[in-house]
Amino acid sequence: LHQMLQGIMKHLIAWLTCSGLFGTGQIDVQCQSLPPNHHIRTFSNGILTMSHVLGQEHKDMCQILLGLIVDLPLPSVLRTPTTEVHALLDFLYLAQFPSQTTNTVAQLDSSLAWFHNNKAIFVDLGVCKHFNTPKLHLLMHYSPLIALFGTTDNYNTEQTEQLHIDFTKDAYHVTNHKDEYPQMTIWLERREKLQQHTVFIKFQ
């Protein structure tokens, strides 16, 4: 999923904000015109002013991306690439399902096929020269990998990254930074005991 968010979606946003398509100004104006929402990040300063975009921010952009471009006109062509964006977003969200069936995997393949059948519009608009990128090629391997190894959350690094923060960084900060390993171990043991006691109290 990291290669989807930091790879494909990064490319897609770059294509959409290219001067041959919608340009940077129009996308940012659309962001600024979105009404405030409690559940969706609207990027009130625009998405192109951000210098360092992380995976979570790309996730937040994906939630509003289709809405940003759906009614933007293109003077040079008859249609906008909304179907291609829709297909890639469908693929992204289907790939994140916590449980997969033959139907969802078939929908995954169908979304990818829909994108490949219509992606030429990006070349026609001069947004990109070709689609010979490894990250785009890897998308065709998602459905066989899901069939072999299970859902993508089984081999996603988000959980281990969060555990690294909880069990390493937080534990290190409470030490005196000298001979830290025994102190970190004691802190983690005490934290686990507190959590167990909290659960015990709740179920009394």
Protein Blocks (a to p, Z undefined) as FASTA:
>chain_A
ZZmmmmmmmmmmmmmmpmklnojmlmmmmmmmpccdfkbcehlnojklpmbdcfklmmmm
mmmmmmmmmmpccfkbmbdcklmmmmmmmmmmmmmpcbdcfklmmmmmmmmmmmmmmmmm
mmmnomambfcdfklmmmmmmmmmmmmnopfklmccklmmmmmmmmmmmmmmmmgoiakl
lmmmmmmmmmmmmmmmmmmmmmZZ
